[in-house]
């Protein structure tokens, strides 16, 4: 009888141990599965500010310095960006100042581990002291230059330590705008 009781106790112990191990593995799988990370607007703003000022030449006549970017998150994974602009030219005594406003759609580039601006569109280019025809011509040129420049500038770049969790490497795959910033989906990199 003692042997039968001991045998039953061992079976119960083995079953309980197996269930506990299965629960632990299940918990590990959920920890190491897809994750979401919220990036507040302040963190995005700080990341973007490190990439400015930017200097560009327009129409081989004007030197434009872009500085003080101000980022706003819009619905539909879009952002609005307002930037101070300073325009200098050899025939101008003092640089002219103004601002430009750009909007665009955000996307994740997993290969570069960052969030980038796609389809940038110049919404407004206003420089005080320029006559209207020159201002329009400068705005057209600025749109082309700005579109090329912004495609290579990340709104946010992930550090390697931000993409590693519990010994697992992650890669950003999707984003969504929130009322306070961005939500980025991260997927574990398959092990080989």
Backbone as a ProteinNet text record, in pm:
[ID]
protein_1_A
[PRIMARY]
XXXXXXXXXXXXXXXXXXXXXXXXXXXXXXXXXXXXXXXXXXXXXXXXXXXXXXXXXXXXXXXXXXXXXXXXXXXXXXXXXXXXXXXXXXXXXXXXXXXXXXXXXXXXXXXXXXXXXXXXXXXXXXXXXXXXXXXXXXXXXXXXXXXXXXXXXXXXXXXXXXXXXXXXXXXXXXXXXXXXXXXXXXXXXXXX
[TERTIARY]
81.8	0	86.7	196.9	286.1	348.8	381.6	440.3	340.8	212.2	108.6	87.4	90.4	75.2	195.2	313.2	433.6	430.4	385.7	376.4	276.9	162.3	62.4	117.2	187.5	245.7	347.3	424.7	522.3	451.7	345.3	269.3	211.1	153.1	96.4	206.3	321.1	434	480.6	494.4	537.7	437.2	309.2	205.7	209.2	219.9	225	350.8	463.5	588.6	577.1	517.4	499.2	410.5	302.8	213.1	284.5	363.7	438	540.4	608.9	706.6	637.2	522.7	448.2	403.2	358	316	434.9	550.8	671	713.2	711	745.8	645.9	520.7	417.9	441.7	479.1	507.6	628.7	731.6	850.7	815.8	731.5	693.9	621	536	464	557.1	658.8	754.6	839.4	877.8	967.2	893.9	763.9	687.6	690.5	601	594.9	574.1	629.8	617.3	574.1	525.3	494.5	565.4	619.9	692.1	629.9	600.6	548.4	664.1	667.5	766.1	692.6	711.3	641.2	695.2	612.5	648.3	778.1	800.4	922.9	1048.3	1041.6	1155.5	1177.6	1069.3	1079.4	1137.9	1091.3	1137.8	1287.8	1331.9	1474.5	1559.1	1511.1	1583.4	1595.1	1489.3	1488.2	1577.5	1577.1	1658.2	1807.5	1851.5	1993.6	2038	1945.9	1979.2	1979.2	1952.2	1948.3	2052.1	2100.1	2055.9	2103.2	2031	2063.7	2088.9	2194.4	2225.5	2205.6	2138.3	2111.7	2132.9	2160.6	2173.6	2058.2	1987.5	1872.9	1901.8	1868.4	1879.4	2019.5	2118.4	2256.2	2268.8	2171.5	2172.2	2159.3	2079.1	2042.9	2099.3	2152.2	2192.9	2083.3	2026.6	1915	1959.4	1938.5	1966.3	1833	1811	1689.6	1725.5	1645.3	1674.9	1545.4	1559	1449.1	1325.3	1337.4	1219.8	1119.5	993.5	886	794.3	786.4	713	575.7	475.7	340.2	291.4	229.5	177.2	33.3	1.8	-131.8	-193.9	-324.7	-387.8	-344.6	-357.2	-325.7	-177.1	-99.8	45.5	115.9	68.9	129.5	185.3	276.3	332.9	335.6	338.6	358.5	487	564	692.6	702.3	727.4	749	895.9	961.3	1105.3	1135.4	1222.7	1268.9	1364.5	1356.9	1443.4	1513.1	1640.2	1718.5	1773.7	1748.5	1789.8	1894	2010.7	2118.7	2157.1	2203.6	2250.9	2350.4	2444.6	2551.2	2498.1	2387.4	2336.2	2245	2216.5	2134.7	2227.4	2197.7	2280.8	2267.1	2145.7	2118.8	2039.3	2063.9	1983.8	1836.2	1751.4	1607.5	1563.9	1462	1415.6	1270.5	1234.2	1097.5	1081.2	985.7	961.5	899.7	903.8	835	763.5	656.6	578.1	570.8	595	597.8	509.1	443.4	371.5	418.2	398.5	438.3	385.5	401.4	359	482.1	463.6	573.4	573.5	693.1	705.5	826.7	827.7	938.6	1028.9	1158.4	1257.3	1330	1290.5	1353	1503.3	1547.7	1690.5	1775	1720.2	1794.6	1749.4	1656.8	1606.3	1562.6	1479	1434.5	1297	1246.6	1119.1	1153.6	1105.1	1139.1	1014.6	1037.3	930.4	921.7	804.1	780.4	682.9	687.6	596.4	593.1	710.3	708.6	647.2	563.5	495.8	512.8	564.9	581.6	444.4	400	268.5	277.6	388	403.8	551.7	589.5	726.2	713.6	740.8	722.7	852.9	905.7	1026.9	994.4	1013.6	984.1	1088.8	1045.8	1137.8	1158.3	1096.2	1106.4	980.8	998.1	877.8	812	686.5	606	660.5	699.3	751.2	878	969.8	1091.8	1056.6	962.9	918.5	859.5	777.2	718.2	827.1	920.9	1029.1	1116.1	1143.5	1221.9	1145.5	1014.4	932.2	935.5	927.2	934.5	1069.4	1175.5	1309.7	1324.6	1272.5	1281.8	1207.4	1093.9	1016.5	1100.2	1168.3	1250.7	1368.2	1438.1	1553.5	1509.1	1402.3	1356.2	1309	1240.8	1193	1310	1416.8	1534.4	1604.1	1617.2	1688	1613.9	1482.9	1406.1	1393.8	1408.6	1396.9	1510.8	1622	1736.6	1753	1666.1	1677.9	1572.3	1617	1517.9	1450.4	1321.3	1249.6	1291.4	1319.6	1369.3	1452.7	1569.3	1654.3	1663.3	1637.8	1648.7	1795.1	1831.8	1962.7	1953.7	2064.5	2065.5	2010	2040.5	1990.7	1839	1778.8	1633	1564.9	1640.7	1586.1	1626.1	1679.8	1716.2	1640.7	1576.9	1500.3	1511.4	1550.1	1561.9	1645	1753.4	1841.9	1791.2	1680.3	1623	1637	1678.8	1691.2	1558	1516.1	1390.7	1417.7	1319.5	1326.7	1192.5	1195.7	1068.9	998.6	866.6	792.7	676.8	608.8	491.7	485.9	416.1	393.1	248.3	205.7	74.4	87.5	21.5	23.9	-72.9	-37.7	-125.4	-142.3	-221.5	-242.9	-116.8	-23.5	96.3	226.4	220	342	319.3	408.1	400.6	401.9	335.7	343.3	410.1	522.8	601.1	589	555.5	550.9	687.8	733.6	862	840.3	909.2	900.7	1036.4	1037.6	1166.1	1230.8	1363.2	1437.7	1449.6	1407.5	1417	1562.7	1582.8	1717.8	1743.8	1868.1	1904.9	1975.1
-118.6	0	125.7	122.4	236.6	261.6	152.8	168.8	230.9	192.4	248.9	396.2	432.3	572.5	653.6	599.4	667.9	684.4	581.4	586.6	693.7	701.6	805	944.5	957.7	1087.6	1131.7	1036	1069	1111.8	1041.5	1078.3	1219	1245.5	1378.7	1483.4	1453.3	1545.4	1567.8	1460.5	1472.9	1553.4	1526.8	1601.2	1748.3	1775.5	1914.6	1983.4	1912.6	1970.6	2000.2	1908.8	1928.8	2049.4	2060.7	2176	2306.2	2304.2	2424.4	2460.7	2361.2	2386.9	2442.1	2384.6	2433.9	2577.7	2609.9	2747.5	2842.4	2798.1	2883.1	2905.9	2801.9	2817.4	2907.7	2893.1	2979	3124.6	3148.9	3286	3340.5	3257.7	3302.9	3335.6	3253.6	3278.1	3410.6	3443	3569.8	3687.6	3670	3777.2	3800.7	3692.9	3702.6	3718.2	3729.5	3750.2	3896.4	3935.4	4076.1	4170	4288.9	4391.1	4521.1	4610.8	4746.7	4845	4949.2	5051.6	5186.2	5264.8	5399.4	5498.7	5583	5690.4	5822.4	5888.8	6015.9	6123.5	6222.4	6331.5	6399.2	6412	6476.4	6399.1	6267.7	6185.8	6199.1	6202.7	6222.8	6360.1	6460.3	6598.2	6607.3	6546.9	6550.9	6480.9	6370	6298.2	6383.1	6450	6533.3	6656.1	6717.2	6837.8	6812	6687.7	6655.2	6660.2	6656.3	6654	6793.2	6893.4	7031.3	7113.3	7222.5	7289.1	7214.4	7238.1	7183.7	7300.4	7289.5	7393.4	7337	7415	7376	7495.4	7466.2	7571.3	7555.4	7666.2	7664.5	7749.8	7693.3	7765	7821.1	7765	7813.7	7962.1	8015	8156.1	8177.1	8093.7	8116.8	8007.4	8049.9	7956.8	7957.2	7839.8	7827.7	7744.8	7799.7	7727.2	7696.8	7568.6	7523.3	7489.2	7537.3	7513.9	7509.1	7470.5	7466.7	7393.9	7264.8	7190	7171	7181.3	7156.8	7050.5	6936.7	6821.3	6812.6	6778.8	6752.7	6623.6	6538.2	6411.5	6433.2	6384.5	6396	6257	6249.3	6117.7	6055.5	5924.3	5855.3	5837.9	5825.1	5804.2	5915.6	6037.4	6153	6247	6333	6433.6	6567.2	6671.5	6806.4	6858	6927.2	6977.5	7123.7	7209.2	7351.7	7379.4	7448.7	7471.4	7617.9	7677.8	7814.1	7809.5	7912.1	7919.5	8054.7	8051.7	8173.2	8165.7	8270.2	8271.6	8381.2	8342.4	8438.4	8432.3	8546.8	8556.6	8669.8	8663.3	8763.9	8905.2	8921.7	9056	9105	9021	9061.2	9105.7	9219.4	9267.3	9178	9153.1	9069.6	8947.8	8834.3	8716.2	8743.6	8685.3	8695.2	8577.7	8601.2	8492.5	8460.9	8337.8	8292	8153.2	8082.6	7946.4	7865	7736	7647.8	7541	7491.8	7385.5	7269.8	7152.2	7030.4	6926.9	6846.4	6731.9	6607.6	6493.3	6368.5	6250.1	6134.9	6009	5942.4	5882.5	5812.6	5665.6	5608.8	5466.3	5413.4	5283.1	5218.1	5155.6	5177.6	5112.2	5011.2	4883.1	4783.2	4769	4784.2	4768.2	4875.7	4996	5105.8	5128.7	5046.1	5054.8	5196	5255	5390.1	5419.8	5534.5	5587.2	5704.9	5701.6	5801.6	5869.7	5981.9	6059.5	6023.2	5984.3	5955	6058.6	6078.2	6169.3	6307.8	6367.2	6500.8	6601	6685.4	6786.1	6922.1	7016.3	7152.1	7218.8	7251.7	7313.5	7466.1	7517.9	7663.6	7697	7799.3	7850.2	8001.5	8062.1	8206.2	8269.6	8359.6	8433.7	8581	8654.7	8798	8869.3	8968.3	9048.7	9002.6	8891.5	8845.8	8885.9	8931.2	8960.5	8827.7	8834.1	8713.7	8619.8	8668.1	8573.9	8500.7	8572.4	8509.3	8410.6	8446.5	8358.7	8229.4	8237.2	8116.4	8027.6	8090.5	8015.2	7948.1	8020.5	7966	7851.9	7866.4	7762.1	7634	7646.6	7528.2	7459	7535.5	7478.5	7416.4	7484.6	7433.6	7301.7	7288.3	7164.9	7047.1	7063.3	6955.3	6922.2	7023.7	7001.4	6939.6	6992.4	6944.1	6799.6	6765.9	6628.9	6530.9	6563.1	6474.8	6470.5	6583.6	6589.3	6513.2	6526.5	6464.6	6314	6261.6	6117.6	6043	6108	6042.6	6076.5	6155.6	6194.6	6120.5	6037.4	5967.3	6061.6	6042.5	6112.9	6052.1	5921.8	5854.6	5733.9	5717.1	5599.6	5521.1	5391.6	5306	5274.1	5278.3	5230.4	5077.8	5011.6	4864.7	4813.3	4882.1	4835.6	4849.4	4939.2	4953	4838.7	4770.6	4661.3	4524.4	4521.3	4394.7	4384.3	4268.2	4247.4	4099.3	4073.5	3937.2	3848.7	3905.5	3828.1	3806.9	3868.8	3853.5	3983.8	3974	4091.1	4116.1	4242	4280.3	4373	4385.2	4476.6	4552	4684.4	4758.6	4720.5	4702.6	4658.3	4749.7	4809.1	4893	5008.6	5114.9	5227.2	5270	5337.7	5401.6	5527.7	5633.8	5755.5	5740.7	5803.9	5810.6	5958	5987.8	6127.9	6190.2	6105	6156.7	6125.5	6060.5	6025.1	5911.8	5812.8	5696.9	5567.4	5467.8	5331.6	5248	5187.2	5108.4	4961.7	4878.9	4734.3	4675.5	4589.2	4522.9	4372.2	4309.8	4164.4	4103.1	3986	3921.3	3877.2	3890.3	3843.6	3692.4	3616.8	3471.2	3426.7	3331.5	3276.8	3171.7	3167.2	3071.9	2953.4
0	0	0	75.3	81.7	-53.8	-126.1	-258.9	-355.4	-345.2	-432.5	-402.2	-274.9	-236.1	-283.7	-271.8	-317.3	-469	-539.3	-684.9	-729	-662.8	-693.9	-664.8	-554.7	-518.2	-622.5	-672	-775.9	-904.2	-940.2	-1060.1	-1046.7	-932.3	-908.1	-915.8	-856.4	-860.5	-1004.2	-1083.3	-1222.7	-1305.3	-1284.6	-1358.2	-1318.5	-1189.5	-1142	-1193.8	-1194.1	-1245.4	-1394.5	-1468.7	-1612.8	-1640.1	-1563.4	-1581	-1545.9	-1439.3	-1400.3	-1507.5	-1562.9	-1669.3	-1793.9	-1828.5	-1945.1	-1923.1	-1802.4	-1772.7	-1780.5	-1731.1	-1736.7	-1881.3	-1963.6	-2105.3	-2176.4	-2142	-2201.8	-2164.7	-2040.6	-1997	-2070.5	-2089	-2162.4	-2306.1	-2366.1	-2505.6	-2518.7	-2419.8	-2430.3	-2405.8	-2323.8	-2299.3	-2424.2	-2490.2	-2603.9	-2737	-2732.5	-2855.2	-2895.6	-2984.3	-3027.8	-2909.7	-2922.3	-2817.6	-2881.6	-2800.2	-2844.9	-2753.2	-2813.8	-2739.4	-2773.6	-2671.5	-2693.2	-2693	-2795	-2803.6	-2785.5	-2671.9	-2650.7	-2745.6	-2770.5	-2860.9	-2817.2	-2687.7	-2638.3	-2681.1	-2682.8	-2725	-2875.6	-2952.8	-3097.5	-3127.4	-3054.1	-3073	-3045	-2935.4	-2900.2	-3006.7	-3059	-3163.9	-3290	-3324.9	-3445.4	-3429.4	-3313	-3289	-3306	-3277.8	-3292.5	-3438.8	-3531.7	-3674.1	-3737.6	-3659	-3708.3	-3635.7	-3694.5	-3816.8	-3941.9	-4050.8	-4182.6	-4276.6	-4355.3	-4453.5	-4593.5	-4678.4	-4816.8	-4908.5	-5033	-5134.6	-5231.8	-5258	-5348.8	-5471.2	-5587.5	-5715.3	-5739.2	-5675.1	-5684.4	-5650.4	-5577.7	-5539.3	-5389.9	-5326.4	-5187.2	-5096.8	-4984.5	-4879.9	-4775.2	-4751.5	-4657.8	-4539	-4422.1	-4298.2	-4231.6	-4207.2	-4139	-3995.8	-3902	-3760.2	-3679.6	-3555.7	-3458.1	-3509.3	-3539.6	-3585.7	-3471.6	-3503.9	-3407.5	-3467.1	-3400.6	-3450.9	-3387.2	-3466.8	-3416.4	-3480.8	-3401.8	-3451.6	-3495.9	-3615.9	-3672.8	-3684.5	-3694.2	-3713.7	-3846.6	-3854.5	-3979	-4001.8	-3894.1	-3902.7	-3978.8	-3961.6	-4027.5	-3920.9	-3965.1	-3877.1	-3949.5	-3871.6	-3923.6	-3860.8	-3940.9	-3896.9	-3935	-3836.1	-3860.1	-3830.8	-3923.8	-3912.7	-3940.7	-3859.1	-3886.4	-4005.3	-4089.6	-4207.3	-4210.1	-4245.3	-4265.2	-4406.6	-4486.6	-4626.8	-4645.4	-4696.5	-4721.1	-4869	-4918.5	-5056.7	-5061	-5151.6	-5153.3	-5175.4	-5248.9	-5272	-5159.7	-5061.6	-4946.8	-4833.9	-4777	-4665.3	-4543.2	-4507.9	-4390.7	-4435.3	-4371.1	-4404.8	-4376.3	-4459.7	-4439	-4351.9	-4272.8	-4186.9	-4218	-4186.1	-4207.3	-4149.6	-4205.2	-4158.1	-4270.5	-4251.6	-4345.1	-4266.3	-4325.2	-4263.4	-4362	-4311.4	-4392.4	-4324.5	-4404.6	-4350	-4424	-4364.1	-4427.3	-4350	-4410.9	-4351.2	-4289.8	-4175.3	-4110.3	-4150.8	-4158.7	-4183.8	-4107.7	-4086.1	-4017.5	-4122.5	-4108.1	-4192.7	-4104.8	-4110.3	-4023.4	-4047.3	-4171.7	-4201.8	-4133.2	-4120.8	-4056.5	-3912.2	-3862.9	-3724.6	-3689.3	-3775	-3748.7	-3805	-3765	-3814.4	-3904.7	-4028.1	-4127.9	-4182.1	-4248.3	-4309.2	-4456.9	-4501.2	-4642.4	-4696.6	-4825.7	-4893.2	-4829.1	-4802.9	-4743.1	-4840.5	-4787.2	-4869.8	-4803.1	-4878.8	-4827.9	-4823.5	-4704.8	-4686.9	-4691.6	-4639.6	-4634.9	-4633.6	-4710.1	-4709	-4708.9	-4596.8	-4583.1	-4536.7	-4619.7	-4584.3	-4598.9	-4491.4	-4496.7	-4581.1	-4657.7	-4735.4	-4878.8	-4918.2	-5056.9	-5132.7	-5257	-5335	-5374.4	-5409.2	-5429.7	-5537.7	-5656.4	-5757.6	-5711.7	-5647.8	-5598.2	-5486.7	-5402.8	-5294.6	-5348	-5453.2	-5513.7	-5574.7	-5643.9	-5706.6	-5599.4	-5494.7	-5384.6	-5315.8	-5302.1	-5240.1	-5323.5	-5456.4	-5543.1	-5527.6	-5528.3	-5512.3	-5373.4	-5272.6	-5135.3	-5121.7	-5189.5	-5182.6	-5231.6	-5344.9	-5398.1	-5308.5	-5261.4	-5174.5	-5043.3	-4987.3	-4858.3	-4869	-4978.1	-4996.5	-4995.3	-5067.3	-5070.9	-4935	-4870.8	-4743	-4634	-4628	-4520.3	-4535.6	-4657	-4674.4	-4606.3	-4586.3	-4524.2	-4377	-4322.8	-4182.4	-4101.2	-4006.8	-3925.4	-3826.6	-3810.3	-3704.8	-3570.6	-3573	-3453.5	-3496.3	-3435.3	-3458	-3328.4	-3338.8	-3220.8	-3192.7	-3065.9	-3023.9	-3013.2	-3026.2	-3020.4	-2887.6	-2777.1	-2647.5	-2636.1	-2714	-2712.9	-2788.2	-2872.7	-2952.2	-2897.8	-2777.4	-2714.6	-2583.3	-2563.1	-2441.3	-2402.3	-2279.4	-2225.6	-2317.9	-2371.7	-2457.1	-2598.8	-2633.2	-2767.1	-2843.3	-2968.8	-3056.3	-3126.1	-3130.5	-3194.6	-3311.5	-3398.6	-3511.5	-3517.9	-3542.3	-3554.1	-3684.5	-3677.1	-3795.6	-3833.3	-3737	-3766.4	-3667.9	-3708.9	-3618.7	-3628.5	-3526	-3524.7	-3440.8	-3483.5	-3404.2	-3287.9	-3177.3	-3060.9	-3027	-2928.7	-2890.7	-2830	-2784.2	-2718.6	-2791.3	-2906.7	-2979	-3076.3	-3069.3	-3158.8	-3079.4	-3132.9	-3079.5	-3187.2	-3151.5	-3245.9	-3209.3	-3308.4	-3288.6	-3317.8	-3228.7	-3243	-3252.8	-3345.4	-3363.1	-3331.9	-3267	-3241.9	-3373.2	-3379.5	-3496.3	-3482.9	-3585.6	-3575.5	-3559.7	-3471.5	-3451.2	-3557.5	-3600.9	-3706	-3647.8
[MASK]
++++++++++++++++++++++++++++++++++++++++++++++++++++++++++++++++++++++++++++++++++++++++++++++++++++++++++++++++++++++++++++++++++++++++++++++++++++++++++++++++++++++++++++++++++++++++++++++++

